[in-house]
Amino acid sequence: MNLTTEQRDQIADEVKRFASDLKLTSDQQEKLQTAFQNARGKLGDYMQEHPNVTRAEIVKEVTSHREQIRQRVVNFLNPDQLKKWDTEVGKAKQFLGQQMGTA
């Protein structure tokens, strides 16, 4: 799926936030941006294939791919950065879990 300008801007903002929090190099930022774009594209494809998908189903789909996403970032984050990444993902899990309970 091709990303809209708004989606690309959202991804760029997320990469900037992670770059600051994790102290990423330029190369790491590019790799993270590519990973986020690929993930967002796959999510867009999933939503097109399932036009009546609920928020809970989207959360479940993203959650089911969490380990694959982690394996991608393991390839370019150092151990300290990976620890911070895991902390951020843990916060997201809590948030998504709360969201699933209300969806």
N, C-alpha and C positions, 0 to 999 in steps of 0.2 A: 504494500500500500504506500502511496506517495503521501508524505506528510505535508500538512498545511503550514503556512508561514507561522501561524499562531502556535502550532504544535512544535515546530522547530525552535521558536523563541522560548517556549516552556522548557524544552530540553536544555537549551543553552543556559537558562537560568539555573536549572538543577545542577548542571555540570559546574557552573561557577560556584554554587553553594558547596558542592562536594570538593571542588578544587581548593577552596578556602579551608574547609573543615579538615580535609585529609592532607593538605599541603602537596597537591599533585603537581608533577612536572607537566610541561606542555605536551609531551608525548602521552603521558597518562590521561590528560584531559581529552586529547583526541580519541584515544581508545575508549574512554568512558562515554564520550559523546556518541561514537559509533555504536557501542553496545546499547545505549538508551534509545537511539534512533531505530535500531533493529527490533528491540523489544516493543517499542511503540507501534512500529509498523505491523508486527505480528498481532498485537492486540487489536489494531484497526481491522486487520484481515478477519480475526475471530469475530469481531462485532458485525462485520459485513455478512459473514457466513451465518450468523445467529442474530438476525435483526431484532428479535424480541427478548434478547438476553437481559436478565436482571442485574442489578448492582452486585448482589450476593454471588451470582454466577461468575461475574467478571472477577471479583475478588478471589473466588475459588480457583479460577483459571490462572490468575497471576501467581497465587500461592503455590499451585502445583508445579510451577516452573522456577521456584525460588532457588533450588539447588543448582539448576543449570546456569542461572544468572550468577550465582556465587562462583561457580567454576570459571566463568569468563573473567571475572575481576581478579581471581587468584592469580591469573596469568600475568597481571601487570601491576598489582599492588604489593608493596613491601609488607612485612609482618605487622608493623605498627599501624599502617594504613588499613590493613585488613581487619585488625581488631576494632578500629573506629568504624569501619564499614559495618561489621557485624553488630555493633552497638546501635547504629542508625537503623539497620534492618530490624533489629529487635524492637525498637520504638515503633516502626511501621507495622510490625506484626500486631503489637498491642492496639494500635489505632485501627488497623483493618479488622481485628477481632471484634472491637467495639462496634465498628461500622456494620459488620456482618450481623451482629446481634440486633441491630435496629433496622436492617434492611428488610 
